């Protein structure tokens, strides 16, 4: 089995730790990404990198790394700011021809693939996995893992699978929103990417939902706890923790 995947026992441990966190009175209705990274790293015996690399967690002994994401189901996953080389000329060309439009889209896909490949080469990895927590409406959560790329198959995305078009600017009472470049997945005819290259270079990846597993494999579903600790229970617990050496 791939080193990307957790055992069933590890999946249960991750869900138990998360449930414990959600019992804290201040935990809210979301799991911070930094907390998720530390939980997964601890369970897998890895280390959190705390860098802007593609991988967030590394396990050198098994030559595997993970990118970790934790959001509500309705929140699109955001890649790091996609500052595309020679973007101004590519944007200009994209407005002049269909070929220029495809070339800009290809540059975005290359950026995504290169970002992962940089981590693979930097840390000598054989595999990069995806560690994902989804917070659904109704108090349900899903944690799953998948392989993103390997040394033998280093590309996450393929340029030929997408076509690109600029969105129509939206006007609001306060301001006019800038157009975004949409990457449409050809076979499904669904928008997978939205690159805000005329603004802050954010790259939203709504196609990530295709990765959500339908079968109960390499994932675990669980729920928010029915009750949370009271403030007095929390203070008592913190007092007890303070005595631990």
FENRA-V478109 format. One record per pair of residues at least 24 apart in sequence whose ideal C-beta (glycine too) atoms are under 10 Angstrom apart, sorted by the first residue. I is the first residue (numbers start at 1). J is the second residue. D is the distance in Angstrom with one decimal. If there is no record, write none. Layout:
BEGIN
i: {I,I}
j: {J,J}
d: {D,D}
END
This chain:
BEGIN
i: {1,2,2,2,2,2,2,2,2,2,2,3,3,3,3,3,3,3,3,3,3,3,3,4,4,4,4,4,4,4,4,4,4,4,4,4,4,4,4,4,4,5,5,5,5,5,5,5,5,5,5,6,6,6,6,6,6,6,6,6,6,6,7,7,8,8,9,10,10,10,10,10,10,11,11,11,11,11,11,11,11,12,12,12,13,13,13,13,13,14,14,14,14,14,14,14,14,14,14,14,15,15,15,15,15,15,15,15,15,16,16,17,17,18,18,18,18,18,18,18,18,19,19,19,19,19,20,20,21,22,22,22,22,22,22,22,22,23,23,23,23,23,23,23,23,23,24,24,24,24,24,24,25,25,25,25,25,25,26,26,26,26,27,27,27,27,29,29,29,29,29,30,30,30,30,30,30,31,31,31,31,31,31,31,31,32,33,33,33,33,33,34,34,35,35,36,36,36,36,36,36,36,36,37,37,37,37,37,37,38,39,39,39,39,39,40,40,40,40,40,40,40,40,40,41,41,41,44,44,44,49,49,51,51,52,52,52,53,53,53,53,53,53,53,54,54,54,54,54,54,54,54,54,54,54,54,54,54,54,54,55,55,55,55,55,55,55,55,55,55,55,55,56,56,57,57,58,58,58,58,58,59,59,59,60,60,60,62,62,62,63,63,63,63,63,63,63,64,64,64,64,64,64,64,64,65,65,65,65,65,65,65,65,65,65,65,65,65,66,66,66,66,66,66,66,66,67,67,67,67,67,67,67,67,67,68,68,68,68,68,69,69,69,69,69,69,69,70,70,70,70,70,70,70,71,71,71,71,71,72,72,72,72,72,73,73,73,73,73,73,73,73,73,74,74,74,74,75,75,75,76,76,76,76,76,76,76,76,76,76,77,77,77,77,77,77,77,77,77,78,78,78,78,78,78,78,79,79,79,79,79,79,79,79,79,79,79,79,80,80,80,80,80,80,81,81,81,81,81,82,82,82,82,82,82,82,82,82,82,82,82,82,82,83,83,83,83,83,84,84,84,84,84,84,84,84,85,85,87,87,87,87,87,88,90,90,91,91,91,91,94,94,94,94,94,95,95,98,98,98,100,101,101,101,101,101,102,102,102,102,102,103,103,104,104,104,104,104,104,105,105,105,105,105,105,105,105,105,105,105,106,106,106,106,107,107,107,108,108,108,108,108,108,108,108,108,108,109,109,109,109,109,109,109,109,109,109,109,110,110,110,111,111,112,112,112,112,112,112,113,113,113,113,113,113,113,114,114,115,116,116,116,116,116,116,117,117,117,117,117,119,120,120,120,120,121,121,124,125,125,125,126,126,126,127,127,127,128,128,129,130,130,130,132,132,132,132,132,134,134,134,134,134,135,136,136,136,138,138,139,139,139,139,139,140,140,140,140,141,141,141,141,141,142,142,142,142,142,142,143,143,143,143,143,144,144,144,144,144,144,144,144,144,145,145,145,145,145,146,146,146,146,146,146,147,148,157,157,157,157,157,157,160,161,161,161,161,161,162,162,162,162,162,163,164,164,165,166,166,166,167,167,167,169,180,182,183,185}
j: {218,62,64,126,127,129,145,146,147,150,218,44,59,61,62,63,64,65,125,126,127,129,147,44,59,62,64,65,66,126,127,128,129,130,131,145,146,147,148,150,218,64,127,129,144,145,146,147,217,218,219,40,43,44,129,131,143,144,145,218,219,220,43,44,218,220,43,40,43,44,45,145,220,43,143,144,145,218,219,220,222,43,220,222,39,42,43,44,220,39,40,42,43,44,131,133,143,145,220,222,39,133,141,142,143,220,221,222,223,43,222,42,43,70,133,141,143,220,222,224,225,141,222,223,224,225,225,229,225,135,139,141,222,223,224,225,228,224,225,226,227,228,229,233,234,237,225,228,229,233,234,237,228,229,230,231,233,234,228,229,231,234,224,225,228,229,72,135,137,139,224,70,71,72,75,133,135,70,71,72,133,134,135,141,143,70,68,69,70,71,133,68,70,70,133,68,69,70,71,131,132,133,143,66,67,68,69,70,131,68,68,70,131,133,143,66,68,70,129,131,132,133,143,145,66,68,131,129,131,145,119,123,119,122,80,81,115,80,115,116,118,119,122,123,79,80,112,113,114,115,116,117,118,119,120,122,128,148,149,156,115,116,118,119,120,122,123,125,128,129,131,148,119,131,129,131,119,122,123,124,125,123,125,129,123,124,125,125,126,127,120,123,124,125,126,127,151,123,125,126,127,128,129,147,150,116,119,120,122,123,124,125,126,127,128,129,131,148,127,128,129,130,131,132,145,148,115,116,119,128,129,130,131,132,148,129,130,131,132,133,130,131,132,133,134,205,208,131,132,133,134,135,141,143,132,133,134,135,208,133,134,135,136,137,134,135,136,137,140,141,142,209,212,134,135,136,137,134,135,204,193,194,202,203,204,205,206,207,208,209,132,203,204,205,206,207,208,209,211,194,196,202,203,204,205,208,108,111,112,115,193,195,201,202,203,204,205,208,111,112,115,201,202,203,196,200,201,202,203,107,108,111,112,115,193,195,196,197,200,201,202,203,204,111,197,200,201,203,108,110,111,181,195,197,201,203,110,111,111,195,197,198,201,197,181,197,166,181,197,198,164,165,166,181,197,166,179,163,164,165,164,163,164,165,166,181,159,160,162,163,164,159,164,164,166,181,183,195,197,159,162,163,164,165,181,182,183,184,193,195,159,160,162,164,159,195,197,157,159,162,164,181,183,193,195,197,203,155,156,157,158,159,160,161,162,164,183,193,155,157,159,195,203,155,156,157,193,203,205,149,154,155,156,157,158,159,154,155,156,148,149,154,155,156,157,149,151,154,155,156,149,149,150,151,154,151,154,151,149,150,151,150,151,152,151,152,153,154,156,218,156,208,211,208,211,212,213,219,208,209,212,219,221,224,221,223,224,223,224,222,223,224,225,226,221,222,223,224,220,221,222,223,224,212,213,219,220,221,222,218,219,220,221,222,211,212,213,216,217,218,219,220,221,213,217,218,219,220,211,212,213,217,218,219,218,211,183,185,192,193,205,207,186,185,186,187,188,192,186,191,192,193,207,189,193,195,191,195,197,198,191,194,196,198,204,206,207,210}
d: {9.5,9.8,8.1,9.4,6.2,7.6,9.2,9.6,5.8,8.5,9.2,9.2,7.3,9.4,4.3,7.5,4.3,10.0,9.9,7.8,6.1,8.1,9.7,9.7,9.9,9.3,6.0,9.1,7.2,9.9,5.4,7.8,3.2,8.1,8.7,6.0,7.4,5.1,8.4,9.1,8.4,9.8,10.0,7.5,9.8,5.5,8.6,8.2,9.1,5.1,9.9,8.3,7.0,6.7,9.6,8.7,8.9,9.8,6.2,7.6,9.7,8.8,9.6,9.9,9.7,8.2,9.3,9.1,5.2,6.9,9.7,9.7,9.5,8.7,6.9,9.0,8.4,8.1,7.4,4.3,9.6,9.8,6.8,9.0,8.9,9.0,5.2,9.9,9.9,6.1,6.5,9.2,5.4,9.1,9.1,8.7,5.9,9.8,7.2,9.4,9.9,9.7,7.8,9.8,6.4,5.1,8.5,4.4,9.5,9.9,8.6,8.0,7.5,9.5,7.4,7.0,7.5,9.8,7.5,9.6,10.0,8.7,6.4,8.1,7.9,5.7,8.5,9.9,9.7,9.8,9.5,8.5,9.6,9.3,5.5,5.6,7.4,9.2,5.0,9.7,7.6,5.2,5.5,9.2,9.2,9.9,9.9,6.8,6.3,9.9,6.7,9.1,5.2,5.7,7.1,6.1,8.5,5.8,9.0,9.8,9.5,8.3,9.2,9.5,7.3,9.6,7.7,6.8,9.8,8.6,7.8,7.5,7.5,6.2,8.8,9.4,5.8,4.7,8.8,9.6,5.7,9.9,6.7,8.0,9.6,7.1,6.5,7.0,4.9,8.2,8.8,9.2,9.1,7.9,9.8,5.4,8.0,4.2,10.0,7.5,9.1,5.6,8.9,8.7,9.7,4.8,9.9,8.5,8.3,9.5,9.2,9.7,9.7,9.1,9.7,6.7,6.0,9.7,10.0,5.1,10.0,8.9,8.8,8.9,8.5,8.6,9.4,9.8,8.7,9.8,8.9,8.7,9.2,9.6,6.3,9.4,9.5,9.4,8.3,9.5,7.1,4.9,6.9,8.1,9.3,8.2,9.0,9.9,9.2,4.7,4.7,8.3,6.6,4.2,8.3,9.3,7.1,8.9,9.6,9.6,9.8,8.0,9.5,4.4,8.3,8.8,7.0,7.4,6.0,8.8,9.9,9.6,9.6,7.8,8.9,7.1,8.6,9.7,5.7,10.0,7.9,9.7,9.2,10.0,7.1,7.8,8.9,9.2,8.2,8.4,9.4,8.0,6.2,5.3,4.3,7.1,8.5,9.4,6.2,6.7,4.8,7.4,6.5,9.6,9.8,9.3,6.0,7.8,9.5,6.1,9.9,5.1,9.6,7.7,5.2,7.3,9.9,9.6,9.3,7.1,4.6,6.9,4.4,9.5,7.6,8.8,9.6,8.0,8.5,6.9,7.6,5.7,6.9,8.7,6.9,9.6,8.3,4.5,7.6,8.1,7.4,7.4,5.1,7.3,8.7,9.6,7.8,8.9,7.6,4.2,8.2,7.7,9.7,9.1,8.8,7.9,7.2,7.1,9.4,10.0,7.7,4.7,7.9,8.2,5.2,6.5,4.9,6.9,9.1,9.6,8.5,8.4,8.8,9.9,9.2,9.1,7.8,9.5,8.8,9.7,10.0,7.8,9.8,9.9,4.5,6.7,4.9,9.5,7.5,8.9,8.6,9.5,7.3,4.7,7.7,9.0,4.5,8.8,9.5,9.8,10.0,5.9,6.7,5.7,7.1,9.9,9.2,8.3,6.5,7.6,8.6,9.0,9.7,7.9,4.0,7.8,5.8,9.8,9.5,9.7,7.1,9.1,9.0,7.7,9.3,6.7,4.4,6.2,7.5,9.3,6.2,5.4,7.7,8.7,9.2,6.0,8.7,7.4,10.0,5.3,7.4,4.0,9.9,8.2,8.9,9.9,5.2,9.8,6.3,8.7,5.8,10.0,8.0,6.7,7.7,9.4,9.3,8.2,9.9,9.5,5.8,9.6,8.0,9.2,9.9,8.5,9.3,8.4,6.2,7.3,7.6,9.4,7.3,7.4,9.3,7.6,9.9,9.1,9.2,9.6,9.9,8.3,5.1,7.0,7.8,8.2,8.2,9.7,8.7,7.2,6.3,9.6,9.2,6.6,9.5,6.6,9.9,8.4,8.0,7.4,5.8,7.3,3.5,9.1,7.0,9.2,5.7,9.3,8.1,8.4,4.4,9.0,8.4,8.6,9.1,9.7,9.9,9.2,9.2,8.7,8.1,7.4,6.8,6.6,5.5,8.3,6.9,8.7,8.8,5.0,7.4,4.8,9.4,8.5,6.6,9.7,7.7,8.3,9.5,9.1,7.2,9.3,8.0,9.3,6.3,5.8,8.5,7.7,8.4,8.0,7.2,5.1,5.8,6.2,8.8,8.9,9.7,9.9,9.1,6.6,5.5,7.3,8.6,5.8,9.7,7.8,9.9,5.4,8.4,9.2,9.8,7.2,8.6,6.8,6.5,9.7,9.3,9.5,9.2,8.8,7.4,6.4,4.9,8.6,7.4,9.6,9.8,8.9,8.5,9.5,9.4,8.8,6.9,8.2,7.5,8.0,9.6,8.8,9.8,9.2,6.9,9.6,9.6,8.7,9.0,9.6,9.9,8.7,9.0,9.9,5.4,4.0,9.0,8.9,6.6,7.8,5.7,7.8,8.8,7.1,5.5,6.9,7.2,7.4,8.2,6.2,7.5,5.3,8.2,9.6,6.4,5.4,8.1,7.8,8.2,7.1,5.2,9.7,8.6,5.9,3.5,7.7,9.2,9.3,9.8,5.0,7.3,9.8,5.9,9.4,7.5,9.7,6.8,9.0,9.3,8.9,9.0,9.5,8.5,8.9,9.7,9.0,8.2,6.2,5.8,7.0,9.6,8.9,6.5,10.0,6.9,7.4,9.3,9.6,8.4,8.8,9.5,9.9,9.8,9.1,9.2,7.5,9.8,9.6,8.1,9.6,8.0,7.9}
END
